[in-house]
């Protein structure tokens, strides 16, 4: 059996559609564990309106998405855990495809499919995946960090399923950080377990571009970089894993860019130096230089650098 774990926090406008898509699955041997993480809207009430014995709603005080997922894992009865955010969607054959991966690749503990981006109007945009190490529709993604360093993330929460034993081995999702908890979780899994991958697009990351942009404008990276620290520890333990060094450099480059966009110059420069510790690229050197220049010059330039 597959246990579908859905963390739920204030998604009253989206959760009904998300649950409908799960209940339309062609594979039927699953349970749905919805962890209501202290929602203040009617999300939980909407979830409870579904009359299906496979659905279980658990209430807890707000503790964050990682804590909600961990609670779902703890309550799960299945040997496999499929994660789904309350505003994303699955194709009707998603769970069937994941189940088939467990049959075709029994040596693997992580199973994933490709996904698309879908805006509020239902328009879908494909991901970019480079350096996939196999040519068939499915295969073992044994160069995860290499792919992740030059593509959209090949592992994305609502398109990932794991063996319960594997996610428990790494201690679940890290609690207490505001962003990057999934980045660290997939990295911890990738250094220890094999990943089976289906290149078919069977899930959709649904986003409201206006709300997303507004959130990005407000949010700055955390000053205490828990994810970066833990990624550094992984690299120290596994320095020969293909792409991990570049992956760590990419993490700090991302933080440098965001700090620079918010005129937090000293923070940006520090992140540039951390990135250059792993790998020196043109872009990170450019960020470093821009961090030393007056902001009126950098405001346009850093956007062009991406």
N, C-alpha and C positions, 0 to 999 in steps of 0.2 A: 504493500500500500504506500501511496505517496501522501505526505502531509503537506498541505499548502498553508504557509504561514503568511498572514497579512497584518502588518502593523497599521493601526488606524488612528489618525489624529486629524479631526476637522476636515473631513473629505465628503461632506454631505452631498455635494453636487456631482461627485464622481463615483462613489463607492457602489452605487446600484449598478452602473454599467460594468464596472470591473467584476462584480460578482456574477452578473449575467453571463459574461464571457467565460468565467470558470465553469459555470453550470452547463454550458454548451459543449464542453469537452467531449470528444469521441472516446477518450479513455475515462472509465468511470470509477476505478478503484482508488479513490482518494478521500481525504477528509479536508475540511477547511477550518483552520484555526485563526480567528480574527482576534487580535489583541487590541482592545480599545484603550489607547494610551492617554486617558484623561481628556477625551474630546469634550469641548464646550458647546458644540453644535449638535445636530440630530444624527450624526453619523452612525452611532451605535444603534439607535432606534431603527434606522433604515436597514441596517444589516440584519437586525432581528426580525424584520418583516418577512424575510425569505423562509419559507417552510420547507426545509430540506434537512433530513436527519444528519447529513454530513457536515453541517455548519455548526460551529461552536464559537460563541462570543465570550471573551474573557475581559473583564474590566480591571484596570489598574490605575493608580495615580500616575500622572504624567512623569515619565522617566526618560523619554527620548526613544528614538527609533531603534537603536541597538538593544536597549533593555526590552523593548516590545518584541523584537525578533527573538531574543534569547528566551523570553517567557514562552513564546510559541514553540520554540525548539524543545523546551522542557516538557511541554504539554503534549508534544507530538507522539503518535502511536506508530507511525510509519518508519520504515528503515531509510526512506529518502525524504528530504525536506526541499520543497520547491518554494522559493521566495517570490512574493508578489506585492508590490506597493499598491495602495488602495486607489490610486488614480491611473494605473497602467492597465494594459489589455493584452490578452493572449489570443492567438489564432485557435480555432477549434481543435486543431491537431497538435497543439503544443505539448500537452502532457503525454500523448501517444508517442511523439517523437522523442521526448526525454526518456520514457520507459524503454523505447527501442535502443537507445544509446546504452542503457544499463545491460541489455542483453548482448549487444554487439561488442561492447568494451567492458567486460566484467573486471578487468584489471584497474579500471578507473574509479575514482571516488568523487569527482566533480564532473558535472554534465551541463552543457550550455548550448544555446542556439544563438543565431544571429538575430538582430532586432532592427527596428526602424524608429525614427523619430516622427511623432504625429502631433500636429498643432491643434489648437482649439477648434479649427474648422474641419478637422478630419484629414487634412493633407499630410501625406507621409513622405519622409525623406530618408534615403538609404544611408547606412553607415559606410565608412571607409575602413576596410580591413586589408592591411598590407602584410606581406611576408608570412602568410599562412603556409605551414610546412607540409601540407598535403594537397593533392589535386582532386580528390574525390569529394562527393557531397558531405561526407562525414569523415572524421579521423581523430587522431590524438594530437592535441595542441601542446606539443612538447617544447615550444619556444614562446610561451605566454608573454614573458617580459619583453622579448624582441618585438612581438606584434603590438603589444600595448604601448610601446615607446614610439611607434610611427603610425598609429591608427586611432580610430575611436576605440574606447575600451572594449576588448573582445568579451570580457565578462562584465555583465551589467545585472544588477540585482534581480530585476523581474524576468530575467532570462537565464537564471542559474538554478540548478538543483544539486544537492550534495548528499552524500551518505551521512546519516545522523552521527555515526561513529567518527567521521572525519571532522565535522564542524565542532563536535565535542572535544576532539583531540586538541584543537587550537584554542579552546576556551570560548567559542562563540564569537560574537561581534564585540569589539571594544566599547565600553560604556564610558560616557562622560566627555566625549568630544563632539564638536558641532558639525564637522564635515570630514570626509576622508575615511570614515569608518569602514566603508565597503572596499575602498582602495587597499587598506591594510589587510582586511579579511581575505580578499582574493590573493594577495601576495603571500600571506601566511599559508594558504592552502596550496598555492602553485609551487612553493619550494618543497612541499612534502608529498603531494599527491598528483596523480596523473589526471589530465583533463580531457574528456571526450567532447568533441565539438561538432555541431550540425550547422552548416553554413546557410541553411534555409532561414528566411526571415519569418519567425513565428511568434514574435512578441512586439509590442509597441510601447515606447516611452512617450507618454502623453504629456505635453507641456503647454502651458499658457505663456506665450512669449512675453506679454506685457508684465504679468506677475513675476515671471522669472527674471526679467531685466530689473524690475524694482527690487527684488530680493538681492540680486547681485550688487546693486548700487549700495545697498545698506550694509552688506556683510563684508567684513575684512577677515583675512586669515587669523587664526588664533595666534597670539604671541608665543605661547608655549606650543611648539610643534611636536605633539605627541606622535603623529603619524611619521614625520620625518625621522624622529629618534628611533622608532621601532623599525623603520625601513633600513636605517643604518645598521642596526643590530642584525637584521636578516642578511645584509650584504657581508658583514663581518663573518657570519657563520657559513655563508654560501657564496664566496667570491667568484666561483667559476661558473655559476649559472648564467647562461646566455641572456644578455639583455638587462640583467638586474642592475648593473652599474648605470646604464643609460636611463633606466626607469627611475632610479633615485635622483639622477640629475634633472629629469623632467619634472619630478615633483617640486623641487626647489625652484625651477624655472617658472612654473605656474604660480607659485607663491610670490616670486619676485615681480612678475607681471602685474598681479593684482595689487600688491603694495604700491607699485609705481603708479598705477591708475588712480590710486587714492591719495597720491602725493605723500606717501609715507616712505620718504627717500632712504633713510637709514635702514629701515627694515628691508627694503628692496635690495639694497647693496649687500646686506648680510646674506640674503637668500641667494644672490648671484654668486657670492664667494662659495657658499655651500654647494651650489650646483656645479661650479667649476672644479671643485674638489673631485667630483666624479668624472666630469667630461666638459671640455671647453668647446663651445660652439660659437658660431658667429652671432647667433641671436642673444645668447646670454652675455657675451661681451658687449653687444649693443645696449642691452638693458643696463649693464653696469655704467657705461658711459652716459646714458640718458639720465641715470640717477644722480649724476654729478652736475648736470646742466640745469639752468633755470627751467621751471615747469612749463612756462609758456612755449618753450622749444619742444619739450617732450610730449606735450598734450596731443599733438598730431602724430609725431613720429612713432611712438610706441604702439599706437593702434595699427599702423602700417606693418609693424613687425609681427603682430599677432601674438 
